[in-house]
Amino acid sequence: MCTTNLENLVVDSVTRTGNNNASNTFLGDVLLASNKESQNITQYHPGVSSIDQPDVCGDVRYSFADIADIIRGTDVWSKQSQQMLLQGYLEQTFGKIKDKFKGTEKYDSDSHHPQIL
C-alpha cells in the first residue's frame, strides 16, 4: 500500500488553514494517498480494459478501508515495523492537530482518535 502522502503529512498544512478548512486539507492528503494506491492497484490488473471490473473495484474499496483503519489505528498490519512507524507518526500528527485546535471539545475524551474519520 502506498502511504507516502500520509507519511509526509505536514501538520502545519492542515492546521494553518483554520478550523473550517482543516478537515478539507487533511481529506485532500488522504485522497492523494488513496489515488496513488488506486493507480498501483490498476497496474496489478494488466489487460483489464475497464476500471469498472469487479476485481479492481473491490481492491480499491478494500484499500480505502485499509487507509481508514490505519488512520483510526485499528488495522491488522500493525505488527510490521514500517506500519508501526507510520502509526506512531499519525498518532503524533493527530495529537498536534488536536492541540492546535484547543477549545474544540468534540474529541477531548478520546485519546486514540478513532472518531476523527
CORLINHU-V560118 format. One record per residue. N is the residue number from 1. RES is the residue in one small letter. PSI is psi in whole degrees, -180 to 180 (none if undefined). Layout:
# CORLINHU-V560118
[[N;RES;PSI] [N;RES;PSI]]
This chain:
# CORLINHU-V560118
[[1;m;136] [2;c;109] [3;t;18] [4;t;-44] [5;n;-32] [6;l;-38] [7;e;-31] [8;n;16] [9;l;127] [10;v;120] [11;v;-43] [12;d;-32] [13;s;-23] [14;v;-42] [15;t;-25] [16;r;-13] [17;t;-7] [18;g;165] [19;n;-37] [20;n;-31] [21;n;-5] [22;a;-45] [23;s;-40] [24;n;-40] [25;t;-46] [26;f;-42] [27;l;-40] [28;g;-42] [29;d;-41] [30;v;-41] [31;l;-35] [32;l;-43] [33;a;-42] [34;s;-39] [35;n;-46] [36;k;-42] [37;e;-39] [38;s;-41] [39;q;-42] [40;n;-41] [41;i;-44] [42;t;-28] [43;q;-24] [44;y;-3] [45;h;67] [46;p;144] [47;g;-3] [48;v;121] [49;s;-16] [50;s;139] [51;i;-18] [52;d;5] [53;q;139] [54;p;-40] [55;d;-44] [56;v;-47] [57;c;-41] [58;g;-43] [59;d;-41] [60;v;-43] [61;r;-47] [62;y;-32] [63;s;-43] [64;f;-41] [65;a;-39] [66;d;-44] [67;i;-43] [68;a;-41] [69;d;-39] [70;i;-46] [71;i;-40] [72;r;-18] [73;g;23] [74;t;18] [75;d;159] [76;v;-2] [77;w;5] [78;s;-10] [79;k;-11] [80;q;145] [81;s;-42] [82;q;-40] [83;q;-39] [84;m;-39] [85;l;-46] [86;l;-44] [87;q;-45] [88;g;-40] [89;y;-44] [90;l;-39] [91;e;-42] [92;q;-43] [93;t;-49] [94;f;-35] [95;g;-43] [96;k;-41] [97;i;-44] [98;k;-44] [99;d;-36] [100;k;-31] [101;f;44] [102;k;145] [103;g;-18] [104;t;106] [105;e;2] [106;k;-37] [107;y;14] [108;d;-36] [109;s;2] [110;d;105] [111;s;-14] [112;h;1] [113;h;27] [114;p;-15] [115;q;-3] [116;i;-33] [117;l;none]]
